Amino acid sequence: MVTILFFTHNQAHLLAHSLAPLVHDAIEGHISEVIVVDAASTDSTASIADAAGCNAVEAGTPLRDIVSGARGDWLIVIEPGARLADGWNGAVMDHIMRPDASAACFTPAKAGNWLSRVFFPITGRRGPLSRGLLISKTQALANLADGAVNAEDLVRGLALRPLKSEIAMPPKPKA
């Protein structure tokens, strides 16, 4: 089982978009918990996270504390608005069962779906976590500098292996 992490700020609609398809995976036992690290949102982010049964953590909490307190031995970090493709759990299990398993990312979904192009265009510059991150708790803790609080601190300096599973990337941030 894995722990899923979201880092949010006033992204209620995007968080809901990402959480909806994960309900089935949580029921099936593929997800041990979902942690939402929220930077004092003033929209309904907190209530959506609460209604979905997520563990809420305030932004600014040392990332080392969040990671070490996670229930899963592996973490998946997803930007609000992103969605993992059906069958993601099989690709993740195949990866983490390998003796040389290390940090990985998902493959961007093909842009062939016209609906996703209309509502979530894939253009422009994206953040380092737009393809998601799969990382073991052990590797994350070893990679984190003291005082790290941002999601990007988890991925900094890592060579990521692409998984055989797609992620529908989140909408491009507004400039």
N, C-alpha and C positions, 0 to 999 in steps of 0.2 A: 504494500500500500504506500501511497505517496501523500505528501502534504502539498497543497496548492497555495501559492502566495500571490496576492494582488497588492499593488501599491497604488493608492487612489487619492484623488482630491477633486471633489465636485464632479464625479463621473458616475452618478447613480445609474443613468440609462445604459452606459457602457458596461458597468459591472453586472447589471441584470442580464444584458445580452450574453455575457461570458458565463454567468452562473447557470442559466437555464439548461444548457445541454449537459452540464456536469451532474445534475440531480440523479440521472439514471446510473452514472458511474459510481456515485456515492452509495446508492442503494445496492449496487452489485458488489460493493466492497473494494473497489479499486482506489478509492480516495479515503484516507483516514481523517483528514480535516482540511478545511479551507481557512486560511488566515488572511484577513483584510487589514493591511497597514494603511490607516487613513490619516491624511494631513489636515485635520480639522475641517472637514467638508461642511458646507452650510446647506447643501441640498439633501436629498433623501438617501444618500449613500449608506449612512449608518443603519437606517431602518431596513433597507434592502439586505444588507449584510446580516442583520439580526434575524430577519424573517427567513433567510436562507440557511440559518444555523451556522453561520461563519463565526470564527473567533475574531473579535475586533481588537486591534492593537493601535495605539497612538503612534503616529509618525514621530520620529525623534528617539524612539526606543532603540537602544543599541541593537544593531542587526545580529550581533553575536548572541544576544539574549533570545531574540525571536527564533533564530535558526536552532540553537541548542534546545529550546523548548518545544520545537516541532515534534509531532508524534511520528511522522514518517521518517524512514531512513534516507529517503530520496525526496527532493523538493522540485516542484515545477513552478517556475515564476512566469506568469502571463500578464501582459498588459491588459487593463480593462478594455473591453471591446473585441479582443481576440477570441477566437473559438477553436478548440482542438477538433480535428476531424474524427468522425466515427472510427473506432478501432485504434485510437491512439494508445490505449492501455496495452495492447498486444505488442506494439512497437517499443514502448517503454520497457515492458517486461523482457523482451528479447535483448534490449540494450543492457539493462542492469544485471542480467544474468551472465553476461560476458565477463571473463576473468580480467580483461583490460578495460572495463567500463570506466569512462570518465565523463566529464561534462559534455552535454550535447544540446542541440537546438532542433526545432522542428523545421520542416521544409515549407516554404510559403505555398499556399494553395494556388492552384492554377487560376488565372484571372478570367477563365472562360464563363463563369457564372455572371450573367448580366445583372442580376439583382444585387450581388455583392459589389459589382463595379459602380452601380448607381448610388448605393447607400454607403459603401466603404471603399472609395477609390484607393488604388494602390499606386500612388505617385508621390514623388518628393522624398525628402530625407526622413528617415525613421530612426528611432532610438535603438540602443544596443540590445534591448529586450523585445523588440517587435516580433522576433521569431521564437520567442519563448526561451526558457532555459530549463534544462533538466540537469540537476547536480546532486551528488550525494551530500548528505549532511556533513560527513567527515571532510570532504573536499571543500565545501563551502566554508566551514569553520577554519580550515587551514589557509584559505585564500583571503579571509577577511582581515583587514587591518583593524587595530583597536580604534574604537570610536566611529566605525562605519555605520551609517544610517540609511543610505540610499540603495535602491534596488540595483542601480548600475554598479555598486561596489561588489556585488556578487559575481558579475560577469567580467570585471576588469582583469585583463591579462590572460584570459582563458582562450585556448584554441578549442573551438566547439566542433564536434563531430555532428553532421546532420543525421537526424533520425529518418526512418522510412515511414514517416507519418506527417501529415500536413497540418498547418495552422492557417486559419483565415485571419489574416493580420488585422490589427485594429485600425481604425480610421487615422488618417494622417493628422498630426497635431496642428491646430490652427496657429498661424504665425503671429 
